[in-house]
């Protein structure tokens, strides 16, 4: 009798467990919580008013110094993995993906169509840019207006280079020589700035001399003729290696063509100074890179501070005054974070807005090429260049 009762109890438990697993909502991998089933994206797009962004305040600990180091040490203990880590994940909202059920099949490209881009143009909006340049106060006027108070550091913009070249106060060759000397001097500092990791002196001077001749003959190619520009190490730039912050050449780099903007810059007469430093494979927001070829780039305002990343060297190059425009890439803040930490202007364009050909495909639906500039005017000039037709050849 007792055996029969035990068997009935076991059978009852088995049936209840089967019903629970068969009738409950789907569970995402690794979660003990019923999944939130999101409606198919096409149904949501058909009724955009129903799309609600769950914005909420997050309560996460703000730690630094010994408190941060202590928490990290404890999080690697058995007790920490059972208490601290799950608590922080939940408090920061990172547990969402562990129980969010997406009905769509995985896709290589976003299911949401990219916004319509303006028709590619063969010509620059130079007339519009020049009107913006006329409205921009001269640096000298800005400095005199700030006399007696801290006027701050005045970045040299594309407009300043164009004005100096046109007036004969400077030449692209003299600018190139000063930049190359500045890069070498900054890398001899302790700690070194390391904004650039690769450049070719002869190539830079060749571009500068050709630009100088054009200005002397009164035939500059564009506003950018003779203006120094830098490119992040995540883009293919001939004749340099594509390392993406590594000590080795990534496999994907072997089939990555030259960044489309490089040829556009050359066609505009700009000086591509070289390749800038970055966090290894773009995996981080501090900009640190301890490998011996790159080293960690330093913030020009304080070498004890990080630049932010991963477009660390591009932000440092602009903030140090080496160039008014540098190109980076942004997936989760890799342009915007270093722009903020280095006091320059940065923008992550919308997915599909510009051509990313030549960017190492690390996260090609999230990571977008974007400019870091000394001013909003230079940002407008760089976006104007990015929106032109792709160069043939």
N, C-alpha and C positions, 0 to 999 in steps of 0.2 A: 504493500500500500504506500509505504513511504517512498519507495523507488518510483512508483507511478506519479506521485505528486511532484517529485523533483524533475522528472522528464517533462511533465506538463508545464512546469515553471520555465524550464529551459526552452521549450518550444514556444512559449508565449513571448519570452525575451527575444528570441530569434525573429519571430514574426513582427514584433514591434520595431526592431532595428531595421528590418527589410523595408517596412512601410515608411520609416523615417527617411531612409536614404533614397527611396524611390519617389516619395511625394514632396520632399523639400525642394526649395529653389536651388539652382546650381551653386556650387561652391567654387570659388576661385582657388587656384593652387596655393597651398600653404596657409590657408585661412580657416578659422573655425567659425566664421561668421557668415550668415546667408548673404549671397551676392546681391548687389543692387543691379537689376537688369536695366540697362539703358536702351531706349528705343533705337531702332535703326536710324542711321544718320540721315538717310534720304527722307524719312518721315519728318524728322526735325527740321530739315532745310525747307521742306514744303510749307512749314508753319513757323517762321522765324520768331514770331512773338512768344512761342512756347519755350524758346531757348533761354534758360536761366543759368547765370553763372553763380555758382555757390561760393561767393566771396565771404570769408569769415576771418576773424582775428585768430591768430595762432599764438599759443602760449608756450614758447620754448625758452629754455634757460639761456641767458646771455652771459657767457663765460669767457674769460681771458686769463693769460698768465698761469699761475700755479693751479688755479681752480679748473681751468680747461685741461691741463695736463693730468690732474688727478682724476677727472671724469673719464678721460680717454683710457687711463690705466685701469680704472675700475670696470670699464665697459668690456674689457677683454677677459675679465674673470668670469667664472661660471655664474656667480651671483649677479654680476652686471649684465650678462647676456639674458638672464631671466627677468631682470627688473628694469635696469637703466635703459638698455637699448630698446625694448618694446615700448617703454614709456615715452621716449623721445620720438620714436617713429609715429606713435599715435598722436602725440601732442602737435607734431609738425604737419599732420595730415598725409604723411607718406604711406600710410596703410591703405589709402584709397584703392590703389591698383591691386591690392591683394584680395579684395572682395568685389571689385567692379566687373560685372559680366558684360562683355561687348558682343553683340550678336553678329557683327560683320566678320567676314574672314580677314585674316591679316593681309595688308596691301603694301606694296612697295612705295606707292605715292599716296599723298593725302587724299581722302575721299572728298574733301571739300575743294571745289575748283578754285584755282588761283584767281584773284581779281584781274579784270582786263587791264592789260598794260597799254600805255600810250604807244601809238605806232612808232617804230624805230625811225630815227631821223638820220639823214646823211650829214646835216649841217648842225652846227652848235647854236644855242640860244645866246650868242655872244652879245647881241644888242641888249637883251634883258640883263645879262650879267654886268654889262658896262653901266647900265642905269643903277644897278645895285652898288657898283663900285663908287659911283659918283655920290651916292647917299652916305657912304661909309666915311666917317671923319678920318682925317689923316692921323697917323700915329703921333706926329709931332704935336698936333693940336690936342690930342688926347693926353699926351704927357704934360703939356703946359697947363691944361685944365685941371690936372691932378696935382699941380705943384702946391707944396705946403701940406698935402695929405698924401697918403700912400696911393700912387696911381697904379701900382701892381706891375706885373711883367707884361710888356706889349709884344705879342707874337707877331712875327713877320708873315703876312698873308700873301696869297698869290698876287693881289693888287699891289702890294709893296714891291715885290720882285719886278712886276711888269713896269711899274713907275720908275724904279731905279734903272732898269735896262734901257727904257725909252729915253731917259734923261742922260744916260751915260755915266751915272754915278757908280755903277757896278757892271760887271759882265758875268755871264754864266761861268766863264773860266775862273774868275776870281772867287765866285761863290763856291764852285766845286772844290777848289783848292782849300778854301776855308773849312768846308764841311768835312773833307777827308782828314784834314789836320785835327779837327775837332773830334772826329770819331776815334782816331788813334790816341789822342790825349785822354779822352774819356775812358778808354779801355786800359790806360796805364794808371788810372786813379785807384785808390784803395778805399772801398771796393770798386771794381770796374763797373761802368754804366751798362755795358753790353746791350745797347739798343740794337746794334747790327751784329749779325754773325757771319755774313758773307758779303763781300764787295770786291770789285775789280777796279783798281785805281786807273789803269790805262783805259778801260772801257768808259768810266765815268768822265775822265778828262776828254776823251774823244767826243762824246756827246756834248760836252760843254763847249768845246772849241767850235764844233759845227753850229751850235746855237749862237755863239758869239758872232760868228761870221754873218749869220742871218740877221741878227739885230743891227750889226754895223752897216749892212746893206739896206736896212729898212724893210726887210721882208720876213718878219717873224711868222711862224706857222699858226700860232694861236696865242691866247692869253697864257697858256702853260709853257710856252717855248722858254727853255732854260730854267724852269722851276724844278727844284729837287722833289722827288717823290720816292717813297719807300714801300716795299711789298712784304707782307708777312710770309714767314717760312712755310706756310701751309699751301702756298701757290707755286706752280711751276714758273720759274723765271730763268730764261736762258741768259748767261751760260752757267748758272749756279745749280747746285744739287738741291733736290726737293727732299728735305729730311723731316719736316714737320716736328721739329724739336727733338728728334731722335739722334742717336749716334750711328744709326744704320739707315739705309735707303728702304722705306716701306715698299712692299711688293706692288701696291696700287700706284706708286709713283712712277713705275716703269711704263705705264700706259696712260699717264695723265698728260694731256697736251699743255702747251704754254697758256698761262692765264690770259683770257681774252683782252683784259684791260691793258696788259703790257704793250701790245701792239698799238692800241689806241693812244696810249701815252707817248709812244715813240712817234706815231704819226702827228701828234700835237706838238712835238719838239721837246717834251719834258725829259728831264734827266732822271732815269731810274737809278738811284744811288746804290741800292743793294737789297739784300734780304734781311728782314728784322727777326729778332729773337721771339720765342714763344714758349708756352708751357708744353711739355712733351705730349704729342698727339692731341693737344688741345684739352686734355683731361684735367681741368682745374680752373679755379677763378682767381688764384693769387698771383700767377705769373711765374712761380718758382720753377727752376729747371737746374738741378744740381749736376747734370752730366758735364764732363770736362770740356766738351767742345762749345756748348752754349753758355753755361753758367746762368745764374739767376739775374735777370735785368733789374736795375735799381730805379727807383722813382727819382727823377731829376730834382724834385723839390726837397727830398730828404733821402739820401742813399741808404738809410736804415729801414726804409719803408718799402713795401711791395708796390708794384705798378698796377696790380690787378691783372687778370688774364682771361683768356689765354693769349690775346693779341697784345702781349706785354711790350715787346720791342717797338711795335708800331706806335703805341701811345707814348712811350718814352722818347722816341725819335721826334715826334711832334712837340712834346712838352719841353724837350731840350733845345728846340729851335733848329734842328737839323733840316726839317722840311715842313711845309704847311699842310701837306696831304700825305697820308699813309693809308694803305689798304690792309684790312684785317678780315676776320670772319667771325660770325656770331651764331652760336647754337643756343646757349643758355646764359648769355650775357658777356660773351668773350670780346665784344667791341664796347658795349655799354659800360661794363665794370671798369676796365682800364681807362676809358675816357673820363669817368667820374673821378677815379683815384688820381689821375694825372692832370685834371683840370683842362681837358680839351673837349671837342665836340665829336660825338660818335653816333652812328645810326645803324641799326639792323633793318635792312629792307624787308618788305613782305615777301613771303615765298612766291617765287615765280615772277617777281617784278623785274629782275635783271638776269643777265647771262652769267652763270657761275662756272662756265667752262674753264678748266685749269685749276680749280680748287680741288684738293685731295678729297675724294668722296668718303669722308669719315662718317658724316651724318647728313647726307645730301638733301633730305627733306626738311631738316631743321636748321642746319648750318648754312648761313647766307653770307656772301661777301658784302662787306660794308666799309665805308670810309671813316677814318679818324682825322679830324682837321683842326686847324688853329682857330677857325671862326665859322659862323654860319654861312658867310659868303663863300668860303672855301668849300664848305659842304655842298652848296648849290652848284659850284663849278664841277665838283667831282661827280655829283649825281647827273649833271648835264652830260658829262663824258660817258658815264655808265649807260645812258639811255640811247646812245647812238647805234647805228647799224654795225653789225659784226663785220670786221675787216675780212675781205676775201683773201684767199691764199693759204 
